[in-house]
């Protein structure tokens, strides 16, 4: 399947989204459960992108973080996070962006991540490599955990947060004793984009909301990163977690996770 026309559509949709994000203040905030929120701009972006994609690709369904699933007639689906890193956006931090993916049969096959406040746009389709602002990017070649800069996803909130965080805390503690540094950026899309361009060596997120992960998974994989679930199986939209690392480090991270699970932290 030639994904070039759909990549063009995705890039144009990212233009639509980023124009809204950079032109507006967050507006009214709406709580989303325990210590989570969405902004008025999240909804404006999602509706704008939905309208654009429906007009350009009416047969393709759309899954958005804020308004759920609208079905199409094909086996493809767009997956949209209108603002990944909403809390950062609301606080005026530039670490946020638009994440748009295309998936088929639970496998992401195209991804675009636009970081409007950082001036960076990442894109990839399967089999064609990953790009930042049109230039090819590659994952890190770091092969030692002691030299690894690791991004860690947010800790769980809401129901069963304590149980979910047991594994996160255990792995964080192990990494604090072994890795070069740990970073928590607050945007899964940025974490995966930075794995793709080698800025960081690994991203560990012990959850898998498709709108957070799908675009970044394509970009990171096409840059040469290993992207798997906690059991080492290849990532799909049904995975429980999203582990993306420089290829030579994946065994080290899976071992840390396995040891934490074996110690009763999951």
C-alpha positions in Angstrom: 0.0 0.0 0.0 1.4 3.4 -1.0 0.9 5.6 2.1 2.3 8.7 0.5 -1.1 10.4 -0.2 -2.2 9.6 3.3 1.0 11.0 4.8 0.4 14.2 2.9 -3.1 14.3 4.4 -1.8 13.7 7.9 0.8 16.5 7.5 -1.9 18.9 6.3 -4.1 17.8 9.3 -1.2 18.6 11.6 -1.0 22.1 10.0 -4.6 22.6 10.9 -4.1 21.4 14.5 -0.9 23.3 15.2 -2.4 26.6 13.9 -5.1 26.3 16.5 -2.7 25.3 19.3 -0.4 28.2 18.7 -3.1 30.8 18.2 -5.3 30.2 21.3 -5.1 30.2 25.1 -6.2 27.0 26.7 -9.6 28.4 27.5 -12.0 26.6 29.9 -10.7 23.5 31.6 -12.7 20.3 32.2 -11.8 17.7 34.8 -11.3 14.1 33.6 -11.3 12.0 36.7 -8.6 12.1 39.4 -6.0 14.8 38.7 -6.5 14.9 35.0 -8.1 17.5 32.7 -8.7 18.6 29.2 -8.8 22.1 27.8 -11.1 23.9 25.5 -8.4 23.9 22.8 -8.2 20.1 23.0 -11.8 20.0 21.8 -11.4 22.7 19.2 -8.3 20.9 17.7 -10.0 17.5 17.7 -13.1 18.8 16.0 -11.1 20.8 13.4 -9.0 17.8 12.5 -12.0 15.5 12.4 -13.7 17.8 10.0 -10.6 18.0 7.8 -10.0 14.2 7.8 -13.7 13.4 7.1 -13.6 15.7 4.1 -10.3 14.2 2.8 -10.7 10.6 3.7 -14.4 9.9 4.4 -14.0 6.1 4.3 -11.4 6.1 7.2 -12.7 6.0 10.8 -11.3 8.4 13.4 -10.5 7.6 17.1 -9.9 10.8 19.1 -8.9 11.1 22.7 -11.7 13.6 23.5 -14.7 12.4 21.4 -14.0 8.7 20.9 -14.6 6.6 17.8 -16.3 7.4 14.5 -16.4 4.5 12.2 -15.5 4.4 8.5 -16.0 1.8 5.8 -12.3 0.8 5.4 -10.0 -1.3 7.6 -8.0 1.9 8.4 -8.5 4.3 11.3 -7.0 7.6 12.1 -5.9 8.0 15.8 -5.6 11.5 17.2 -4.4 13.1 20.3 -5.2 16.8 19.8 -2.8 17.9 22.4 -0.5 15.4 23.9 0.8 17.0 27.2 -2.3 19.0 28.0 -1.2 19.8 31.5 2.1 21.2 30.1 0.1 23.2 27.6 -2.2 24.6 30.2 0.8 25.7 32.3 2.5 27.4 29.4 5.2 24.7 29.0 6.3 24.1 25.4 6.5 20.3 25.9 3.3 19.3 24.1 2.2 18.5 20.6 -0.2 17.0 18.2 -0.1 13.3 17.6 -1.8 11.7 14.6 -1.4 8.1 13.4 -3.0 5.8 10.9 -3.6 2.1 12.0 -4.7 -1.1 10.3 -5.7 -4.2 12.2 -4.3 -2.8 15.5 -0.9 -2.0 14.0 0.1 1.7 13.5 1.5 2.2 10.0 1.8 6.0 9.7 2.7 8.6 12.3 3.0 12.4 12.5 4.0 14.3 15.7 4.0 18.1 15.5 5.7 20.0 18.4 4.7 23.6 17.5 6.4 25.3 20.4 9.6 23.5 19.7 9.6 23.9 15.9 9.9 20.2 15.3 7.7 17.8 13.2 8.3 14.1 13.0 6.8 11.8 10.5 7.1 8.2 9.3 5.4 5.5 7.4 6.3 1.8 7.6 9.3 0.9 5.5 10.4 4.4 4.6 12.3 5.7 7.7 11.6 8.4 10.2 12.1 12.1 9.6 12.3 15.4 11.6 11.6 18.5 9.6 12.3 16.5 6.5 15.7 15.1 7.6 16.2 11.4 8.3 16.6 10.6 12.0 18.0 7.5 13.8 17.7 6.0 17.2 20.6 6.1 19.6 23.4 3.6 19.4 24.0 3.7 23.2 24.7 0.1 24.4 25.2 0.6 28.1 22.5 1.2 30.7 24.9 3.3 32.7 25.1 5.7 29.7 21.3 5.8 29.0 19.1 8.8 29.3 15.6 7.4 30.0 12.2 9.0 29.7 9.6 7.7 32.1 5.9 8.0 31.5 3.5 9.6 34.0 2.6 7.7 37.2 -1.0 6.3 37.4 -3.8 8.3 39.0 -7.4 7.4 39.8 -8.7 4.0 40.7 -6.2 1.3 41.5 -3.4 3.8 41.1 -1.4 2.3 44.0 -1.4 -1.1 42.5 -0.5 0.2 39.0 2.3 2.3 40.4 4.0 -0.6 42.2 5.8 -1.7 39.0 6.5 1.9 38.0 8.1 2.7 41.4 10.1 -0.5 41.4 11.5 0.1 37.9 12.1 3.8 38.7 14.1 2.8 41.8 16.2 0.3 39.7 16.9 2.9 37.0 17.8 5.5 39.6 20.6 3.1 40.6 21.8 2.2 37.2 20.9 4.7 34.4 22.7 7.9 33.6 19.6 10.0 34.2 15.7 9.7 34.3 13.5 12.3 32.8 9.7 12.7 33.0 8.6 15.1 30.2 4.8 14.7 30.5 4.2 13.9 26.8 4.5 10.3 25.4 4.6 11.7 21.9 7.7 13.7 22.7 9.3 10.8 24.6 8.9 8.6 21.5 10.0 11.3 19.1 13.2 11.8 21.1 13.9 8.1 21.1 13.6 8.3 17.3 16.1 11.1 16.9 18.5 9.8 19.6 18.1 12.6 22.0 17.2 10.0 24.6 18.0 6.3 24.7 14.7 4.8 26.0 11.1 5.6 26.8 9.1 3.5 29.3 5.4 4.0 29.6 3.4 1.4 31.6 0.2 2.1 29.8 -1.1 2.2 26.2 -3.7 4.7 25.2 -3.6 4.5 21.4 -3.9 8.2 20.9 -0.8 8.8 23.1 1.4 6.1 21.5 0.5 5.1 18.0 2.2 7.9 16.0 5.3 7.8 18.2 5.6 4.0 17.8 5.8 4.3 14.0 8.3 7.1 14.2 10.5 5.4 16.8 10.4 2.0 14.9 11.2 3.6 11.6 14.2 5.3 13.2 15.5 1.9 14.3 14.3 1.7 17.9 12.9 -1.5 19.4 9.3 -1.0 20.5 7.7 -3.7 22.5 5.3 -4.6 25.3 6.7 -5.6 28.8 6.8 -9.3 27.8 9.0 -8.5 24.7 6.3 -9.0 22.1 6.1 -6.4 19.4 3.9 -3.4 20.2 0.3 -3.3 19.0 -2.6 -1.1 19.9 -3.6 -3.9 22.3 -0.3 -4.0 24.2 -0.4 -3.2 27.9 2.7 -0.9 27.9 5.0 0.8 25.5 8.7 0.2 25.8 10.9 1.9 23.2 14.7 1.8 23.4 17.9 1.9 21.4 18.1 -1.6 19.9 21.1 -2.8 22.0 19.4 -1.8 25.3 16.0 -3.6 25.0 17.3 -6.7 26.8 18.5 -4.6 29.8 15.1 -2.9 30.2 13.1 -6.1 29.8 15.3 -7.7 32.4 14.6 -4.9 34.8 10.9 -5.2 34.3 10.9 -9.0 34.6 12.9 -8.8 37.9 10.4 -6.2 39.3 7.5 -8.4 38.3 9.1 -11.4 39.8 9.6 -9.5 43.1 5.9 -9.0 43.3 5.6 -5.4 42.1 3.0 -6.1 39.5 
